[in-house]
């Protein structure tokens, strides 16, 4: 069952930044950059990092 989304995060990035982020996400085993960002946000939330 899909997770209901209640908000959207928008980031401005150059095409080269997007390509680099996609590469890093795939290297770390994530199917998409969005999955990687969600994992980063979840990890940050779990460790109590507000930055």
PyMOL commands that set and color helices and strands:
alter all, ss='L'
color gray80, all
select helices_A, chain A and resi 15-27+33-46
alter helices_A, ss='H'
color red, helices_A
deselect
rebuild
show_as cartoon
